Amino acid sequence: MNGSAVVSGVLNVISGGLDGSLIGVVSKRHLKLSPLLWRAYATPATFKPQEKDPQLGDYPDLPWISNQELPARGWWDQQMRRNFGDPIQEYDEVLSMWGPDTPPVPPHKALFQLSLAISAFVGFGFLCKYTLVPERPTVPREYPYSGLVRELGGLEENKAREETEEIDE
């Protein structure tokens, strides 16, 4: 018995059986089916094409392709990659050769590569900090009597002098 027969049988039991009598009410959590099988119909997408600008009249609706992506040779105007008499795109200032550069790498892939490089750099820094640093070759010096506080005159005597704004002439 395949999966669709099981689903149709279960749905038949839920809807009231073959004879129309209500056999039992079963909730979705008791069915033990995956959530993908609960909804077996598709919702139609409401796609509305963008209306043409009425100011353009019968001017052709050209595709959104940058001239930078076109082949470099075979054009009447080599620099702008256009032939004589070709219609100009409505957004020619953006799609021309002088417009913004088209990225050679898609932005989501570039962001992934940048985050990968940053995490590798940070990981290498942590590696250097915690595993490649050698231990101290000596033991830190220890002074008796709380670090010679009394012998050096106490904590009050060893404070740094406050800076004053007096100018020596």
HELIX and SHEET records of a PDB file:
HELIX    1   1 GLY A    3  SER A   15  1                                  13    
HELIX    2   2 LYS A   28  LEU A   31  1                                   4    
HELIX    3   3 PRO A   35  TRP A   38  1                                   4    
HELIX    4   4 PRO A   54  LEU A   56  5                                   3    
HELIX    5   5 ASN A   67  GLU A   69  5                                   3    
HELIX    6   6 ASP A   92  LEU A   95  1                                   4    
HELIX    7   7 PRO A  107  TYR A  130  1                                  24    
HELIX    8   8 PRO A  144  LEU A  148  1                                   5    
END                                                                             
